[in-house]
Amino acid sequence: MTATTKDSLQDFKALVEKYTKNFSKIIFSDAILSKKISLQAVLEKKGAKNPEKIINVLKDIIESQIYAVVDYYSVVQYVYMEITGNWTEAGQDRVKLSYIRLLLDIPEDKEVSFSDYSKFEEKITEKKRLYKLVNLQQKNTYYLK
């Protein structure tokens, strides 16, 4: 990545932080909380047809976006650990085993097989490609922090 890309990424992070703080101030302000007006009430007041359906669609959109962000950052964290060798106190085996269980939806009471490890490697490689995290080197890890 070039210096411009790094600057753009830092600008973007600063912008997200700014708007997150501003959004939180508005949402959790005493004026909003004291009114306790619901989204459904606002939609009904505005004459929206079927506000419950609109709310359910919004919930689905927000939920899928949250899952996408969590998925992305979990892959970034894994790649960072992989590149730097910093697996925290848990160690590589424990982190990898936990991530395999998470990605492949393997319950704690079921043993993780060699086949599961292979499926995990395929899945994590696919996610690295999807998020353009393939072929990163340790010198590039400051973009992952």
Secondary structure, DSSP 8 states (H G I E B T S, - for coil): --HHHHHHHHHHHHHHHHHHHHHHHHHTSHHHHHHT--HHHHHHHTT-S-HHHHHHHHHHHHHHHHHHHHHHHHHHHHHHHHHH---TTTHHHHHHHHHHHHHHT--TTS---HHHHHHHHHHHHHHHHHTT-TT--GGGGGGT-
